[in-house]
Amino acid sequence: MTPEEFQSELTKRDIPVTAEKMRQFERYLELLQEWNEKINLTAITKREEVYLKHFYDSLTAGLYVDFSKGVHSLCDVGSGAGFPSIPLKIIYPNLKITIVDSLKKRIGFLETIVSELGLEGVSLYHDRAETFGQNKQFRASFDFVTARAVARMSVLSELCLPLVKKDGLFIAMKAAHAPEELDEGRKAIGVLGGKVREDIAFELPEEAGERHIILIDKKKETPNKYPRKPGTPNKSPLT
């Protein structure tokens, strides 16, 4: 997907992209390629692939969730190189973004991105999601929590749902195996105060694969004992 195709595809889907935003995406690509030579951020580095599999893929969340109305807070758990939160911030500048990632070098990269792209209202935290979710400052405080390809649903729910405020939304961005993951994670989602609203399946352009966006409403507060200490959710997922 060339930058022109990227812009055209988004415009077609009523996500308008200005020339200034396109400049931000291009600079993002340059920095991603540059930093990827020093630290391992992504296996996807070719220009057309980054535009399709990182930038466009991240923005598919905006096709099914309306980020444009008012000011909303969004926490991106295990954001890696900033996906999906940085592309969403470029398109929806009113979003207040919080990114938590366990690797200091990735946070260093994201600090550069935020500065170079002139993004305001982005907070970056070097922390484990389990610790972050128990921090009273952040727990149950976000309108939206996103995670893209971080862990299977039973684990991911424990990392993300404690951060979602009551009546907020957890947006899990997944690949083709999502339905099986969702089935095995349903009990955990319920225990953590969530209720599955919808599993939206679609194909990326250019036959780049099946994707799922799973929307989970936060219906009640998460019990205080979750998330458990770092490493436990992954070792002993809620079943």
Secondary structure as UniProt FT lines:
FT   HELIX           3..12
FT   TURN            13..14
FT   HELIX           19..36
FT   TURN            37..38
FT   HELIX           47..49
FT   HELIX           50..56
FT   HELIX           57..59
FT   HELIX           61..64
FT   STRAND          73..77
FT   TURN            80..84
FT   HELIX           85..91
FT   TURN            93..94
FT   STRAND          96..101
FT   HELIX           104..116
FT   TURN            117..118
FT   STRAND          122..126
FT   HELIX           129..132
FT   TURN            133..134
FT   TURN            136..140
FT   STRAND          142..148
FT   HELIX           153..160
FT   HELIX           161..163
FT   STRAND          164..174
FT   TURN            176..177
FT   HELIX           178..191
FT   TURN            192..193
FT   STRAND          194..203
FT   HELIX           205..207
FT   STRAND          210..218
FT   TURN            224..225
FT   TURN            230..231
FT   HELIX           232..235
//
